[in-house]
Protein backbone atom coordinates (compact mmCIF):
# COMPACT_ATOMS: atom_id res chain seq x y z
CA UNK A 1 0.00 0.00 0.00
CA UNK A 2 1.38 3.41 -0.96
CA UNK A 3 0.80 6.50 1.20
CA UNK A 4 -0.83 9.53 -0.40
CA UNK A 5 -1.34 13.04 0.93
CA UNK A 6 -4.83 14.38 1.47
CA UNK A 7 -4.13 17.15 -1.05
CA UNK A 8 -3.18 14.61 -3.75
CA UNK A 9 -6.18 12.41 -2.89
CA UNK A 10 -8.56 15.36 -3.22
CA UNK A 11 -7.01 16.25 -6.58
CA UNK A 12 -7.57 12.65 -7.73
CA UNK A 13 -11.16 12.87 -6.46
CA UNK A 14 -11.78 15.93 -8.65
CA UNK A 15 -10.46 13.98 -11.67
CA UNK A 16 -12.30 10.79 -10.58
CA UNK A 17 -8.98 8.89 -10.78
CA UNK A 18 -8.65 5.47 -9.17
CA UNK A 19 -6.95 5.43 -5.79
CA UNK A 20 -6.68 1.66 -5.48
CA UNK A 21 -3.46 0.62 -3.77
CA UNK A 22 -3.21 3.89 -1.86
CA UNK A 23 -3.87 4.77 1.74
CA UNK A 24 -4.13 8.16 3.38
CA UNK A 25 -0.84 9.02 5.09
CA UNK A 26 -1.10 8.81 8.88
CA UNK A 27 0.04 12.37 9.57
CA UNK A 28 -2.62 13.94 7.36
CA UNK A 29 -5.44 15.91 9.01
CA UNK A 30 -8.71 14.10 9.61
CA UNK A 31 -11.13 13.87 6.69
CA UNK A 32 -14.83 14.71 6.92
CA UNK A 33 -16.98 11.58 6.77
CA UNK A 34 -18.68 12.43 3.45
CA UNK A 35 -15.35 13.11 1.72
CA UNK A 36 -13.91 9.92 3.25
CA UNK A 37 -16.77 7.93 1.69
CA UNK A 38 -16.18 9.55 -1.71
CA UNK A 39 -12.45 8.80 -1.55
CA UNK A 40 -13.12 5.25 -0.39
CA UNK A 41 -15.39 4.73 -3.38
CA UNK A 42 -12.34 5.44 -5.58
CA UNK A 43 -10.38 2.79 -3.66
CA UNK A 44 -8.50 4.89 -1.08
CA UNK A 45 -8.01 3.17 2.26
CA UNK A 46 -8.82 5.53 5.13
CA UNK A 47 -8.49 4.36 8.72
CA UNK A 48 -11.46 4.98 11.05
CA UNK A 49 -9.36 7.23 13.30
CA UNK A 50 -8.63 9.46 10.28
CA UNK A 51 -12.33 10.32 9.79
CA UNK A 52 -13.76 13.44 11.41
CA UNK A 53 -17.38 13.76 12.43
CA UNK A 54 -19.42 15.53 15.10
CA UNK A 55 -21.57 13.32 17.34
CA UNK A 56 -24.40 15.86 17.19
CA UNK A 57 -24.48 15.57 13.38
CA UNK A 58 -25.41 11.88 13.61
CA UNK A 59 -29.15 11.45 13.39
CA UNK A 60 -31.02 8.72 15.20
CA UNK A 61 -33.01 6.36 13.00
CA UNK A 62 -35.70 4.48 14.92
CA UNK A 63 -36.00 1.91 12.12
CA UNK A 64 -32.37 0.90 12.63
CA UNK A 65 -31.97 1.68 16.34
CA UNK A 66 -35.05 -0.33 17.38
CA UNK A 67 -34.49 -3.25 15.00
CA UNK A 68 -34.08 -6.68 16.61
CA UNK A 69 -30.66 -7.55 15.16
CA UNK A 70 -29.79 -11.23 15.04
CA UNK A 71 -26.26 -12.58 14.85
CA UNK A 72 -25.83 -15.14 12.10
CA UNK A 73 -22.79 -17.29 12.74
CA UNK A 74 -20.45 -17.80 9.77
CA UNK A 75 -20.51 -21.11 7.95
CA UNK A 76 -17.66 -23.42 8.95
CA UNK A 77 -14.71 -23.53 6.60
CA UNK A 78 -14.17 -26.84 4.83
C-alpha positions as a Python dict, from the first residue, in 0.01 Angstrom:
ca = {
    (1, 'X'): (0, 0, 0),
    (2, 'X'): (138, 341, -96),
    (3, 'X'): (80, 650, 120),
    (4, 'X'): (-83, 953, -40),
    (5, 'X'): (-134, 1304, 93),
    (6, 'X'): (-483, 1438, 147),
    (7, 'X'): (-413, 1715, -105),
    (8, 'X'): (-318, 1461, -375),
    (9, 'X'): (-618, 1241, -289),
    (10, 'X'): (-856, 1536, -322),
    (11, 'X'): (-701, 1625, -658),
    (12, 'X'): (-757, 1265, -773),
    (13, 'X'): (-1116, 1287, -646),
    (14, 'X'): (-1178, 1593, -865),
    (15, 'X'): (-1046, 1398, -1167),
    (16, 'X'): (-1230, 1079, -1058),
    (17, 'X'): (-898, 889, -1078),
    (18, 'X'): (-865, 547, -917),
    (19, 'X'): (-695, 543, -579),
    (20, 'X'): (-668, 166, -548),
    (21, 'X'): (-346, 62, -377),
    (22, 'X'): (-321, 389, -186),
    (23, 'X'): (-387, 477, 174),
    (24, 'X'): (-413, 816, 338),
    (25, 'X'): (-84, 902, 509),
    (26, 'X'): (-110, 881, 888),
    (27, 'X'): (4, 1237, 957),
    (28, 'X'): (-262, 1394, 736),
    (29, 'X'): (-544, 1591, 901),
    (30, 'X'): (-871, 1410, 961),
    (31, 'X'): (-1113, 1387, 669),
    (32, 'X'): (-1483, 1471, 692),
    (33, 'X'): (-1698, 1158, 677),
    (34, 'X'): (-1868, 1243, 345),
    (35, 'X'): (-1535, 1311, 172),
    (36, 'X'): (-1391, 992, 325),
    (37, 'X'): (-1677, 793, 169),
    (38, 'X'): (-1618, 955, -171),
    (39, 'X'): (-1245, 880, -155),
    (40, 'X'): (-1312, 525, -39),
    (41, 'X'): (-1539, 473, -338),
    (42, 'X'): (-1234, 544, -558),
    (43, 'X'): (-1038, 279, -366),
    (44, 'X'): (-850, 489, -108),
    (45, 'X'): (-801, 317, 226),
    (46, 'X'): (-882, 553, 513),
    (47, 'X'): (-849, 436, 872),
    (48, 'X'): (-1146, 498, 1105),
    (49, 'X'): (-936, 723, 1330),
    (50, 'X'): (-863, 946, 1028),
    (51, 'X'): (-1233, 1032, 979),
    (52, 'X'): (-1376, 1344, 1141),
    (53, 'X'): (-1738, 1376, 1243),
    (54, 'X'): (-1942, 1553, 1510),
    (55, 'X'): (-2157, 1332, 1734),
    (56, 'X'): (-2440, 1586, 1719),
    (57, 'X'): (-2448, 1557, 1338),
    (58, 'X'): (-2541, 1188, 1361),
    (59, 'X'): (-2915, 1145, 1339),
    (60, 'X'): (-3102, 872, 1520),
    (61, 'X'): (-3301, 636, 1300),
    (62, 'X'): (-3570, 448, 1492),
    (63, 'X'): (-3600, 191, 1212),
    (64, 'X'): (-3237, 90, 1263),
    (65, 'X'): (-3197, 168, 1634),
    (66, 'X'): (-3505, -33, 1738),
    (67, 'X'): (-3449, -325, 1500),
    (68, 'X'): (-3408, -668, 1661),
    (69, 'X'): (-3066, -755, 1516),
    (70, 'X'): (-2979, -1123, 1504),
    (71, 'X'): (-2626, -1258, 1485),
    (72, 'X'): (-2583, -1514, 1210),
    (73, 'X'): (-2279, -1729, 1274),
    (74, 'X'): (-2045, -1780, 977),
    (75, 'X'): (-2051, -2111, 795),
    (76, 'X'): (-1766, -2342, 895),
    (77, 'X'): (-1471, -2353, 660),
    (78, 'X'): (-1417, -2684, 483),
}
